[in-house]
């Protein structure tokens, strides 16, 4: 344990006192940035998401965890307008997000990334970045014809993109196709691109999946930087070390519902969380199921 | 064997108005397919609207040429909106299905005898160029140099056609290097990613469909100016030839469609001249003249296959792209 992350980098400062009352599922927050009420999404007979009430605290890093199939990504899609729920209301910064298309949600300052990284393969890294900037005059078809109208803004965007790329150590690759980068670098690019629009809430879907340990550390630092610069972060992650290390608040989902909430240390002790991951009967000995054995014996007797 | 005539005829295709028209239609398809990733298989339908949109008001209403051009362009925008509004929210394949079907529906409507009085049904329309020809600055007669000897009418259409192609190429170049072009290229790569960055993907796709369709419509006008409008020109094979030209030249390039069209037509003319004279000379005893007329398409097909296999990025495409094609 000579070079573990705990010893090489300083422990991040956790934000505490985010909730009002007990840390139960659906706990009220002092300053929620995102509130969802009775959001339900079914696919045929399967209820993927069925959330009664959940609040995401502002200015903190919130982790959304849960076993595979718990509905985390579906919940992400619902919040960001990429999918429509059957019922429910949800609001961001006091503005309702129901029936708001995905691109408008993004313009409101809620930017997401994807579980399977979506870098724009045959665009250069710099073009990827510039696409992230908001309110570009040159994105109007008629104004795009006259470079004099958009050139100045484009130069400013490029300077900002260069700045971010330097921060993410991608500046040397700025003229390469995004397709030429490694999976981890694409994750970095996607995050950097999301920051081009100065979002207030960044939603990261499994930012660490498929990233090597060295790059993981720098990704962690970048996420902590987001918080330091006043953004709210909500992320889905399976890497519990990372969750414990940087999350201020953890929301646990299982089978479409929020089953537990709390700070990362206490929530992991919650029996509901253990049940969600391991099953409610994980320590019941199935060998002494006397009732079933008797029933089987009777069946066999009947057959004879 | 008259090699001079074969090469002469092939050289004519370098600058013929038809080459220009196909180049323009392919440029429209480059906006759709090469830059935005829209699978439009109905470019022939857009060209048909150009041809009839120009010819019908000119012949039946006696409108001046500019009003006819505007009518054609308006018809094209309406067609693009009808196709795009329901399908562009869906996956890319739906646009392909709907466009190929809609183009056929249009062609059959213009072929049916029901509207003979307006469309001339299968015989089509001719003599609609009178108003435009009144402006012909070229003096009467046949002249030119080398193989390029045309009458004043063809010179006029040829100059108009290439001027329109040049303007369209500069226009496409301007929009594709702008932030607008960046968004559109992003949509080609991954529309959800672009949506997550706050761009109204649906609106951009409609704009792209309308724009490329307008170029196709202009191409339709240029295509029929030197000839009569006949519905059978606008069969699905026309769209496939334009796709062949686009892939030949390079899908996401500005000059690719133009170079592709020139290469396509020169090859086609060369093969047709060569094969028909080879049959005449008895080099291909197993083949009749009628069969020879079809063989050229087979040979062009083989030539295009070779180019696509050994140069899949097209003549002007970026080789670098290839390393990352999934």
Interface residues (C-beta under 8 A of the other chain):
Chain A: X80 X82 X101 X102 X103 X104 X106 X107 X111 X112 X113 X114 X118 X119 X120 X121 X122 X123 X127 X128 X130 X131 X132 X134 X136 X137 X138 X139 X140 X141 X144 X145 X147 X150 X154 X177 X179 X180 X193 X194 X196 X197
Chain B: X171 X174 X175 X177 X178 X179 X180 X181 X182 X183 X185 X186 X188 X189 X190 X192 X193 X194 X195 X196 X197 X198 X199 X200 X201 X207 X211 X320 X321 X323 X324 X326
